[in-house]
Amino acid sequence: MKRLRALALGCWLAFAAAGAAQASSGGFCDRTHDLSAAEQDRLLRFAAVLREELGGSADSVTLVSRSGLDLSRFHIRYSHAALAWRSEQGVWAARQLYYSCDERRPRIYDQGLAGFAMGTDDPALGYLSIVKLPPQAVLALRPALLDSSRALHLLGAQYSANAYAYGLRYQNCNQWLVEMLAAGWGDLADGADLRERAQAWLRTADYAPQPVEVGSRFLMLASHFVPLLHLDDHPDADRAALRLQISLPSTLEEFVRARFPQSERVEVCHDDKQIVIHRGWTPVADGCVPADGDRVVSLSD
């Protein structure tokens, strides 16, 4: 089984993936990974745990994030977030922005939970984060999320993996998602200027992404070689300090938790031997090592 990377360029793409060595976005879009039968089975069982966690919830909209490219050098575990929603027939899908390699533009896409869970770059070690929203958050968000016109008006024309969190020139997948939160929780009406109004609402709501410490001018130069990376939308002071404000899943989770403290978080991870289900806002240990109280599902059965 092959997994095409068109859906999983990720929102952080290349800073940690030697992106400067790839002269075009096609270098990423053309990458595939042949999954062995054992890897397929492991990832499908991993996806089944995600489905079980969502199925046991009364919520109909949930924030879900997954690991993708290895960004551990930046202390980043999750690169890509989506809003999982349940249809009236009880079927869950992950609504998200992705970059379409064939069309060379961003799109909005509803992906099945199995496909979302299998979008990780490493089939031997993967992480999922689930933030279950309280009823009042879902009630305000769901109409906006399922409004195709508002979803598309929030879609930026130009994709940038490292888009400036407060900018309108570019957009990455997590930025689309947080602007959708603004449209729902701010009760923003549809319109061509919806992105601008969503950004204004986020500022008043104290949305403040933690700056990413790039730590290397060489990595900053990647934007000159990789079309899906840009720096011209970031403030001069941020570029000089090698600190970029980018919307990431961790920032989205912090924003949700601050606004709705009743939200609950579940982290699910797997290695080649087991799946670990860890509840609470503290992160599961690196390497998917279970702690006391964690549920462990053996993959050797």
KEKE-3310 file (N, C-alpha, C; in steps of 0.2 Angstrom, whole numbers, plus 5000, padded with zeros to 4 digits):
npx = (5004:5003:5006:5002:5010:5003:4992:4998:5008:5010:5009:5021:5031:5046:5056:5063:5066:5076:5073:5078:5086:5077:5072:5060:5042:5037:5046:5042:5029:5030:5035:5033:5028:5030:5020:5022:5014:5013:5015:5003:4993:4996:4994:4981:4975:4979:4971:4959:4958:4957:4945:4937:4939:4933:4920:4915:4911:4900:4901:4900:4909:4927:4943:4957:4974:4989:5005:5018:5030:5046:5049:5056:5068:5064:5057:5044:5030:5017:5011:5000:4983:4966:4948:4938:4922:4905:4893:4875:4873:4881:4895:4912:4923:4938:4939:4949:4963:4972:4987:4985:4994:4993:4985:4992:4988:4980:4967:4950:4946:4938:4942:4943:4944:4954:4962:4967:4974:4984:4992:5005:5022:5031:5029:5032:5032:5020:5009:4994:4983:4969:4956:4943:4928:4918:4900:4895:4904:4905:4892:4892:4902:4900:4890:4897:4908:4902:4897:4899:4901:4907:4918:4925:4927:4936:4947:4964:4972:4985:4997:5007:5019:5025:5017:5014:5007:4997:4995:4988:4993:4998:4994:4993:4988:4984:4982:4971:4962:4961:4956:4944:4939:4938:4928:4917:4916:4916:4904:4904:4898:4896:4906:4916:4927:4930:4941:4949:4941:4941:4954:4955:4946:4953:4964:4958:4953:4964:4973:4988:5001:5015:5031:5042:5057:5069:5083:5094:5102:5104:5093:5083:5086:5080:5068:5071:5073:5063:5047:5036:5039:5040:5046:5043:5031:5033:5036:5050:5058:5055:5061:5074:5077:5076:5065:5049:5032:5020:5005:5002:4997:4999:4998:4985:4978:4981:4975:4961:4960:4961:4950:4940:4940:4934:4937:4943:4957:4965:4978:4985:4996:5008:5020:5031:5026:5015:5000:4997:4986:4983:4977:4973:4981:4995:5009:5011:5025:5040:5044:5033:5031:5022:5014:5010:4993:4990:4982:4986:4987:4991:5001:5005:4996)
npy = (4994:5011:5027:5043:5058:5070:5074:5076:5085:5093:5106:5111:5106:5108:5114:5105:5094:5094:5103:5112:5105:5101:5106:5110:5110:5098:5089:5085:5081:5070:5060:5044:5031:5014:5003:4990:4974:4972:4985:4992:4985:4989:5003:5004:4998:5007:5018:5013:5015:5028:5030:5024:5032:5044:5039:5036:5047:5061:5072:5081:5088:5089:5093:5087:5081:5077:5068:5071:5075:5073:5084:5085:5092:5105:5104:5100:5091:5089:5092:5094:5098:5095:5097:5086:5079:5073:5065:5065:5052:5046:5045:5049:5062:5070:5087:5098:5109:5105:5104:5103:5094:5090:5101:5111:5120:5126:5116:5112:5098:5083:5070:5052:5044:5034:5037:5049:5046:5038:5047:5050:5052:5042:5026:5018:5024:5034:5048:5054:5068:5072:5083:5086:5095:5106:5106:5119:5125:5117:5119:5132:5131:5121:5125:5134:5127:5117:5125:5127:5139:5148:5141:5140:5154:5156:5150:5153:5160:5157:5145:5143:5134:5139:5149:5166:5169:5179:5184:5188:5185:5173:5156:5142:5125:5124:5137:5140:5132:5138:5150:5146:5142:5155:5160:5153:5154:5167:5170:5175:5183:5177:5181:5190:5196:5188:5181:5192:5197:5187:5186:5198:5195:5185:5192:5200:5190:5186:5177:5169:5163:5153:5158:5150:5144:5145:5145:5144:5152:5146:5137:5147:5152:5142:5146:5152:5142:5133:5132:5131:5137:5153:5169:5182:5187:5188:5198:5210:5210:5198:5189:5193:5189:5176:5169:5163:5167:5155:5146:5132:5115:5113:5126:5129:5120:5125:5138:5133:5127:5138:5145:5137:5129:5117:5108:5092:5082:5069:5058:5048:5036:5026:5013:5000:4989:4992:5001:5016:5024:5040:5050:5067:5084:5084:5079:5063:5052:5054:5043:5035:5030:5022:5029:5027:5023:5024:5017:5002:4995:4980:4976:4964:4954)
npz = (5000:4996:5002:4996:4997:4995:5002:5014:5015:5026:5038:5042:5034:5028:5036:5045:5037:5028:5018:5009:5001:4991:4976:4972:4975:4970:4974:4986:4984:4976:4984:4990:5001:5003:5012:5023:5026:5039:5044:5039:5046:5059:5058:5055:5066:5075:5070:5073:5086:5088:5081:5091:5102:5098:5095:5107:5113:5116:5109:5093:5086:5086:5090:5082:5080:5072:5072:5060:5049:5056:5068:5079:5082:5084:5095:5093:5092:5085:5069:5061:5060:5062:5060:5067:5063:5066:5056:5053:5051:5059:5055:5055:5050:5045:5043:5034:5029:5015:5004:4987:4977:4963:4958:4963:4973:4988:4996:5003:5013:5016:5026:5029:5045:5046:5035:5040:5052:5047:5040:5045:5045:5049:5050:5060:5072:5079:5083:5090:5094:5104:5106:5116:5114:5124:5126:5123:5115:5104:5099:5095:5085:5075:5065:5057:5053:5045:5035:5019:5011:5020:5024:5013:5010:5020:5015:5010:4996:4993:4998:5012:5021:5032:5036:5042:5057:5060:5047:5031:5018:5015:5020:5031:5035:5049:5052:5044:5051:5064:5061:5057:5069:5074:5066:5070:5084:5086:5079:5066:5051:5035:5020:5008:5015:5026:5031:5035:5045:5054:5058:5065:5075:5082:5087:5097:5105:5111:5105:5104:5096:5101:5098:5086:5088:5077:5075:5066:5053:5041:5039:5038:5026:5018:5012:5000:4991:4992:4986:4994:5006:5014:5019:5017:5023:5036:5051:5051:5063:5068:5059:5060:5073:5072:5075:5073:5071:5070:5066:5075:5080:5094:5098:5095:5103:5116:5115:5114:5126:5135:5132:5134:5147:5151:5142:5136:5135:5125:5122:5110:5105:5096:5095:5088:5095:5103:5108:5116:5127:5133:5145:5148:5151:5151:5142:5133:5136:5127:5113:5115:5128:5141:5155:5173:5175:5161:5147:5139:5123:5116:5102:5098:5098)
capx = (5000:5007:5003:5004:5011:4999:4988:5002:5014:5010:5009:5028:5034:5053:5062:5066:5066:5081:5069:5082:5089:5072:5071:5053:5037:5036:5050:5038:5023:5031:5037:5028:5031:5027:5019:5022:5007:5013:5014:4996:4989:4998:4991:4974:4973:4979:4965:4953:4958:4955:4938:4934:4939:4928:4913:4913:4910:4894:4902:4900:4915:4933:4950:4962:4981:4994:5012:5019:5037:5050:5051:5058:5073:5061:5052:5037:5027:5012:5012:4994:4977:4959:4942:4934:4915:4901:4887:4869:4873:4886:4901:4916:4927:4942:4939:4956:4966:4978:4989:4984:5000:4991:4982:4996:4984:4976:4960:4947:4945:4935:4946:4941:4949:4959:4967:4970:4978:4989:4996:5011:5028:5035:5024:5034:5031:5015:5005:4988:4980:4961:4954:4935:4926:4912:4894:4894:4909:4902:4886:4894:4907:4898:4887:4902:4912:4898:4895:4904:4903:4912:4924:4929:4930:4942:4953:4968:4974:4992:4999:5014:5020:5027:5014:5014:5000:4993:4995:4983:4996:4998:4990:4994:4982:4982:4979:4964:4958:4960:4952:4937:4937:4935:4921:4911:4915:4915:4898:4905:4894:4899:4908:4923:4932:4929:4948:4952:4937:4943:4960:4954:4943:4958:4968:4954:4953:4971:4976:4995:5006:5022:5036:5046:5065:5072:5090:5099:5100:5103:5086:5079:5087:5076:5063:5074:5074:5057:5042:5030:5041:5040:5047:5041:5025:5035:5039:5057:5061:5055:5066:5081:5078:5076:5059:5043:5025:5017:5000:5004:4992:5000:4995:4977:4976:4982:4969:4955:4959:4961:4944:4935:4943:4931:4939:4947:4962:4967:4984:4986:5003:5010:5027:5030:5024:5010:4997:4996:4981:4985:4972:4975:4985:5002:5011:5014:5032:5043:5045:5027:5032:5016:5015:5005:4986:4989:4979:4990:4985:4997:5001:5008:4991)
capy = (5000:5017:5033:5048:5064:5076:5076:5076:5089:5095:5113:5114:5104:5107:5116:5099:5089:5096:5106:5116:5101:5099:5112:5111:5106:5092:5084:5082:5078:5064:5055:5039:5026:5007:5000:4982:4972:4973:4992:4993:4982:4993:5009:5003:4997:5014:5022:5011:5018:5035:5030:5022:5037:5048:5036:5036:5054:5064:5078:5080:5091:5087:5095:5081:5083:5071:5069:5070:5075:5073:5091:5085:5097:5111:5102:5100:5084:5088:5097:5095:5098:5095:5097:5080:5080:5067:5066:5063:5045:5044:5044:5054:5064:5076:5092:5101:5111:5102:5107:5098:5094:5090:5107:5117:5125:5123:5114:5110:5091:5079:5064:5047:5044:5030:5041:5055:5043:5035:5052:5051:5051:5037:5021:5014:5028:5040:5051:5058:5071:5073:5088:5085:5101:5106:5107:5126:5126:5113:5122:5138:5130:5116:5128:5138:5122:5114:5130:5127:5145:5151:5137:5142:5161:5156:5147:5158:5158:5155:5141:5143:5129:5142:5156:5171:5167:5185:5187:5186:5184:5165:5152:5135:5121:5126:5144:5139:5129:5143:5155:5143:5143:5162:5161:5150:5156:5174:5171:5179:5181:5175:5187:5189:5198:5184:5180:5198:5198:5181:5187:5203:5192:5181:5196:5202:5184:5184:5171:5171:5158:5153:5159:5144:5146:5142:5143:5143:5156:5141:5135:5152:5152:5137:5149:5154:5136:5128:5136:5131:5141:5160:5173:5189:5189:5188:5204:5210:5209:5190:5186:5194:5185:5168:5167:5164:5165:5151:5142:5125:5111:5115:5133:5128:5117:5130:5143:5130:5126:5144:5148:5132:5125:5110:5103:5086:5080:5062:5057:5041:5035:5019:5011:4994:4984:4994:5008:5019:5029:5044:5056:5073:5089:5082:5075:5056:5052:5053:5036:5032:5026:5023:5031:5024:5025:5024:5011:5000:4989:4976:4975:4957:4949)
capz = (5000:4995:5004:4993:5002:4993:5008:5020:5015:5033:5039:5043:5029:5026:5040:5048:5032:5023:5012:5005:4996:4986:4973:4970:4979:4967:4977:4992:4982:4973:4988:4993:5006:5003:5018:5023:5028:5047:5045:5037:5051:5065:5057:5055:5073:5078:5068:5076:5093:5086:5080:5097:5106:5096:5095:5114:5115:5114:5105:5086:5083:5090:5087:5081:5078:5071:5070:5053:5048:5062:5070:5086:5084:5086:5101:5090:5091:5080:5064:5056:5064:5058:5065:5066:5064:5065:5052:5056:5050:5064:5052:5057:5045:5047:5039:5035:5023:5012:4998:4982:4972:4956:4956:4965:4977:4994:4996:5009:5011:5022:5025:5034:5051:5045:5031:5044:5056:5043:5037:5048:5040:5051:5052:5066:5078:5078:5089:5089:5100:5103:5111:5116:5116:5128:5121:5121:5110:5098:5097:5091:5080:5070:5059:5053:5050:5040:5030:5014:5009:5025:5024:5007:5011:5025:5012:5007:4989:4993:5004:5014:5026:5038:5036:5048:5061:5059:5041:5026:5012:5014:5025:5031:5037:5056:5052:5042:5057:5069:5058:5057:5076:5075:5063:5074:5091:5085:5076:5060:5045:5028:5016:5005:5020:5032:5034:5039:5051:5058:5061:5070:5081:5086:5091:5102:5109:5114:5102:5103:5095:5104:5093:5085:5088:5071:5078:5061:5047:5035:5038:5036:5019:5014:5008:4994:4987:4992:4984:4999:5012:5013:5024:5016:5027:5043:5053:5050:5069:5070:5055:5063:5079:5070:5079:5068:5074:5066:5070:5076:5084:5101:5100:5094:5109:5121:5114:5115:5133:5139:5131:5136:5152:5152:5136:5138:5130:5125:5117:5108:5101:5095:5092:5084:5099:5107:5107:5122:5127:5139:5146:5152:5147:5151:5136:5134:5136:5120:5112:5117:5134:5145:5162:5177:5173:5154:5144:5134:5119:5113:5095:5096:5098)
cpx = (5004:5003:5006:5004:5007:4995:4992:5008:5015:5011:5016:5033:5042:5058:5066:5067:5071:5077:5073:5085:5084:5071:5064:5048:5036:5040:5047:5032:5024:5033:5031:5032:5027:5026:5019:5015:5007:5012:5006:4992:4990:4994:4983:4971:4974:4973:4959:4952:4955:4947:4934:4933:4933:4921:4911:4911:4903:4895:4902:4905:4921:4939:4955:4968:4985:5001:5013:5027:5040:5052:5053:5064:5071:5056:5045:5035:5022:5012:5005:4988:4971:4954:4938:4926:4911:4895:4881:4869:4878:4893:4905:4921:4932:4942:4945:4958:4972:4980:4989:4990:4998:4989:4987:4993:4981:4969:4957:4945:4943:4938:4943:4946:4955:4965:4971:4975:4985:4993:5003:5017:5032:5030:5026:5033:5026:5012:4999:4986:4973:4959:4946:4932:4919:4906:4893:4899:4907:4896:4887:4898:4904:4894:4892:4906:4909:4895:4900:4906:4908:4918:4928:4931:4935:4948:4957:4970:4981:4994:5006:5015:5021:5024:5014:5007:4995:4992:4989:4986:4996:4994:4992:4988:4980:4980:4972:4959:4956:4956:4944:4934:4934:4929:4915:4910:4914:4908:4899:4901:4899:4901:4915:4929:4932:4936:4950:4948:4939:4949:4959:4951:4948:4962:4964:4953:4959:4974:4984:5000:5013:5027:5040:5053:5068:5079:5095:5097:5100:5096:5081:5080:5083:5071:5065:5074:5068:5051:5036:5033:5042:5042:5045:5035:5027:5038:5047:5061:5061:5060:5073:5082:5078:5070:5053:5037:5021:5011:5002:4998:4993:4997:4987:4975:4976:4976:4962:4954:4958:4953:4938:4939:4941:4933:4943:4951:4964:4973:4985:4992:5004:5018:5026:5027:5017:5007:4996:4991:4982:4981:4975:4979:4992:5004:5013:5021:5035:5045:5039:5028:5026:5018:5009:4998:4985:4986:4984:4987:4990:4996:5003:5002:4989)
cpy = (5006:5023:5039:5054:5070:5078:5077:5080:5092:5103:5116:5111:5103:5110:5110:5094:5090:5099:5109:5112:5099:5106:5114:5108:5099:5086:5081:5078:5071:5058:5050:5034:5019:5004:4993:4980:4973:4981:4994:4991:4987:5000:5009:5002:5004:5018:5020:5013:5025:5035:5028:5028:5042:5045:5036:5042:5057:5070:5076:5084:5091:5090:5089:5084:5076:5073:5068:5070:5075:5080:5091:5090:5104:5110:5102:5093:5084:5094:5099:5094:5098:5096:5091:5081:5074:5069:5064:5055:5042:5042:5050:5055:5069:5081:5096:5104:5107:5105:5101:5099:5094:5097:5113:5122:5122:5121:5112:5103:5087:5072:5059:5047:5040:5033:5046:5052:5040:5040:5053:5049:5044:5031:5017:5018:5034:5042:5055:5062:5073:5078:5088:5092:5101:5107:5114:5128:5123:5117:5128:5137:5126:5120:5131:5132:5118:5119:5130:5134:5149:5147:5139:5149:5161:5153:5152:5155:5155:5151:5142:5139:5133:5149:5160:5170:5173:5188:5184:5184:5177:5162:5145:5131:5123:5133:5144:5137:5134:5149:5153:5143:5150:5163:5159:5153:5164:5176:5176:5178:5180:5181:5186:5192:5194:5182:5186:5199:5193:5183:5193:5200:5189:5186:5199:5196:5182:5178:5173:5165:5159:5154:5152:5147:5142:5140:5143:5148:5152:5139:5141:5153:5147:5140:5151:5148:5132:5133:5137:5134:5148:5163:5180:5191:5190:5195:5204:5208:5201:5187:5187:5190:5178:5165:5168:5162:5162:5147:5135:5121:5113:5122:5133:5125:5121:5135:5140:5129:5132:5146:5143:5127:5118:5105:5098:5084:5072:5061:5050:5040:5027:5018:5004:4988:4986:5000:5010:5025:5033:5050:5061:5078:5088:5078:5068:5057:5051:5046:5032:5027:5027:5025:5027:5027:5025:5017:5009:4994:4986:4975:4968:4952:4947)
cpz = (5000:4998:5001:4997:5000:4998:5014:5020:5022:5033:5040:5039:5029:5031:5043:5043:5027:5017:5007:4999:4990:4983:4971:4975:4976:4971:4983:4989:4979:4977:4990:4997:5005:5010:5018:5026:5036:5048:5044:5043:5057:5064:5057:5062:5077:5076:5071:5083:5093:5086:5087:5102:5104:5096:5102:5117:5112:5110:5097:5082:5088:5086:5087:5078:5077:5070:5063:5052:5055:5063:5077:5088:5086:5092:5099:5088:5085:5075:5060:5061:5059:5063:5063:5067:5062:5061:5056:5056:5055:5061:5053:5051:5048:5042:5040:5028:5021:5006:4993:4977:4965:4954:4958:4969:4983:4993:5003:5008:5017:5021:5031:5039:5050:5040:5035:5048:5053:5039:5040:5043:5042:5054:5058:5073:5077:5084:5086:5095:5099:5108:5111:5118:5120:5124:5119:5115:5103:5095:5093:5085:5074:5064:5055:5050:5044:5034:5025:5011:5014:5025:5018:5007:5016:5021:5008:5000:4988:4999:5005:5021:5033:5038:5042:5051:5060:5052:5036:5019:5010:5020:5025:5035:5044:5056:5049:5047:5062:5067:5058:5064:5077:5072:5067:5080:5091:5082:5070:5054:5039:5025:5014:5010:5026:5035:5038:5045:5056:5062:5066:5076:5085:5090:5097:5107:5112:5111:5101:5102:5098:5099:5092:5084:5082:5072:5072:5055:5040:5034:5036:5028:5014:5010:5001:4989:4987:4991:4990:5006:5010:5020:5023:5020:5034:5045:5052:5057:5071:5065:5058:5069:5078:5074:5075:5072:5069:5070:5069:5080:5091:5103:5100:5101:5115:5121:5116:5123:5137:5138:5134:5141:5153:5147:5139:5133:5131:5120:5116:5104:5100:5093:5088:5088:5103:5106:5114:5122:5134:5139:5150:5148:5147:5145:5138:5133:5129:5119:5113:5123:5139:5152:5166:5175:5166:5152:5139:5130:5115:5106:5093:5096:5091)
residu = (MET:LYS:ARG:LEU:ARG:ALA:LEU:ALA:LEU:GLY:CYS:TRP:LEU:ALA:PHE:ALA:ALA:ALA:GLY:ALA:ALA:GLN:ALA:SER:SER:GLY:GLY:PHE:CYS:ASP:ARG:THR:HIS:ASP:LEU:SER:ALA:ALA:GLU:GLN:ASP:ARG:LEU:LEU:ARG:PHE:ALA:ALA:VAL:LEU:ARG:GLU:GLU:LEU:GLY:GLY:SER:ALA:ASP:SER:VAL:THR:LEU:VAL:SER:ARG:SER:GLY:LEU:ASP:LEU:SER:ARG:PHE:HIS:ILE:ARG:TYR:SER:HIS:ALA:ALA:LEU:ALA:TRP:ARG:SER:GLU:GLN:GLY:VAL:TRP:ALA:ALA:ARG:GLN:LEU:TYR:TYR:SER:CYS:ASP:GLU:ARG:ARG:PRO:ARG:ILE:TYR:ASP:GLN:GLY:LEU:ALA:GLY:PHE:ALA:MET:GLY:THR:ASP:ASP:PRO:ALA:LEU:GLY:TYR:LEU:SER:ILE:VAL:LYS:LEU:PRO:PRO:GLN:ALA:VAL:LEU:ALA:LEU:ARG:PRO:ALA:LEU:LEU:ASP:SER:SER:ARG:ALA:LEU:HIS:LEU:LEU:GLY:ALA:GLN:TYR:SER:ALA:ASN:ALA:TYR:ALA:TYR:GLY:LEU:ARG:TYR:GLN:ASN:CYS:ASN:GLN:TRP:LEU:VAL:GLU:MET:LEU:ALA:ALA:GLY:TRP:GLY:ASP:LEU:ALA:ASP:GLY:ALA:ASP:LEU:ARG:GLU:ARG:ALA:GLN:ALA:TRP:LEU:ARG:THR:ALA:ASP:TYR:ALA:PRO:GLN:PRO:VAL:GLU:VAL:GLY:SER:ARG:PHE:LEU:MET:LEU:ALA:SER:HIS:PHE:VAL:PRO:LEU:LEU:HIS:LEU:ASP:ASP:HIS:PRO:ASP:ALA:ASP:ARG:ALA:ALA:LEU:ARG:LEU:GLN:ILE:SER:LEU:PRO:SER:THR:LEU:GLU:GLU:PHE:VAL:ARG:ALA:ARG:PHE:PRO:GLN:SER:GLU:ARG:VAL:GLU:VAL:CYS:HIS:ASP:ASP:LYS:GLN:ILE:VAL:ILE:HIS:ARG:GLY:TRP:THR:PRO:VAL:ALA:ASP:GLY:CYS:VAL:PRO:ALA:ASP:GLY:ASP:ARG:VAL:VAL:SER:LEU:SER:ASP)
# end
